[in-house]
């Protein structure tokens, strides 16, 4: 028997793609640590395996960009203007406010489209 045919027993060696060779350090608050520890205990898996599964199947929502935050501020200001127009429409009648109403709605639609991009 040659050496390549001889099986010493034990676990087969892992391929390069299967090996876990990167280690990271994460700092957590005490509350976050015990939350993670409780979730891993209830799931019956290690913390490493839990984090790997979250990476694989988890969902992280990206933060807003400065541009998107600016659009949202503008949208809030326009909502305030729309409320003022509604108040005036109730007091004076809708037909006197209609042109301003259409203008504000067009701007709101424009900003919503910019946010969606």
C-alpha positions in Angstrom: 0.0 0.0 0.0 1.3 3.4 -0.9 1.1 6.3 1.5 -1.8 8.0 -0.5 -3.9 4.8 -0.3 -3.2 4.3 3.4 -6.0 5.8 5.7 -4.9 6.6 9.2 -8.4 7.2 10.3 -9.8 10.3 11.9 -11.6 13.2 10.3 -10.9 14.0 6.7 -9.0 17.2 6.0 -11.0 20.2 5.0 -10.6 22.0 1.7 -9.4 25.6 1.5 -12.9 26.9 1.0 -14.2 25.1 4.1 -11.5 26.2 6.5 -12.3 29.1 8.8 -9.1 31.2 8.9 -10.4 34.7 9.8 -11.0 35.8 13.4 -12.7 39.0 14.4 -13.1 40.8 17.7 -16.4 42.4 18.6 -16.9 44.7 21.5 -20.4 44.5 23.1 -22.1 46.1 26.0 -23.0 43.9 28.9 -26.7 43.9 27.8 -25.8 43.0 24.2 -23.5 40.2 25.3 -26.1 38.6 27.5 -28.7 39.0 24.8 -26.4 37.2 22.3 -25.5 34.5 24.9 -29.2 33.9 25.7 -30.1 33.6 22.0 -27.3 31.2 21.3 -28.2 29.1 24.3 -31.9 28.9 23.3 -30.8 28.0 19.7 -28.4 25.4 21.0 -25.5 26.6 18.9 -22.2 28.4 19.6 -21.8 32.2 19.4 -19.7 31.8 16.3 -22.2 29.6 14.6 -25.0 32.0 15.6 -23.1 35.0 14.0 -22.4 33.0 10.9 -26.1 32.2 10.5 -27.0 35.8 11.0 -24.5 36.8 8.3 -25.9 34.2 6.0 -29.6 34.8 6.6 -29.8 38.1 8.5 -31.0 41.4 7.2 -29.3 44.7 8.0 -30.9 48.0 7.0 -28.4 50.5 5.7 -28.2 53.9 7.2 -29.6 56.9 5.3 -27.1 58.9 3.3 -26.8 62.6 3.9 -28.7 63.2 0.7 -31.6 61.0 1.8 -31.7 62.6 5.2 -31.9 66.1 3.5 -34.8 64.9 1.3 -36.6 63.6 4.4 -36.2 67.0 6.1 -37.5 68.7 3.0 -40.4 66.3 3.0 -41.3 67.1 6.6 -41.2 70.8 5.8 -43.6 70.2 2.9 -45.9 68.2 5.1 -46.1 71.2 7.5 -46.9 73.4 4.5 -49.6 70.9 3.4 -51.2 71.0 6.8 -51.2 74.8 6.7 -52.9 74.7 3.3 -55.5 72.3 4.6 -56.3 74.6 7.5 -56.6 77.6 5.0 -58.8 75.5 2.7 -61.2 74.7 5.6 -61.3 78.4 6.5 -61.5 80.0 3.0 -62.6 77.2 0.7 -60.7 74.7 -1.3 -60.9 76.5 -4.6 -58.7 79.4 -3.4 -56.0 77.0 -2.2 -56.1 74.5 -5.1 -53.1 75.9 -7.1 -50.8 75.8 -4.0 -52.0 72.3 -3.2 -51.1 71.0 -6.7 -47.7 72.7 -6.4 -46.9 71.1 -3.0 -48.1 67.7 -4.2 -45.8 67.8 -7.2 -42.8 68.7 -5.0 -43.7 65.9 -2.6 -43.9 63.4 -5.5 -40.5 64.6 -6.8 -38.8 64.2 -3.4 -40.3 60.8 -2.9 -39.0 59.7 -6.2 -35.5 61.0 -5.3 -35.6 59.1 -2.0 -36.6 55.8 -3.7 -33.5 56.0 -6.0 
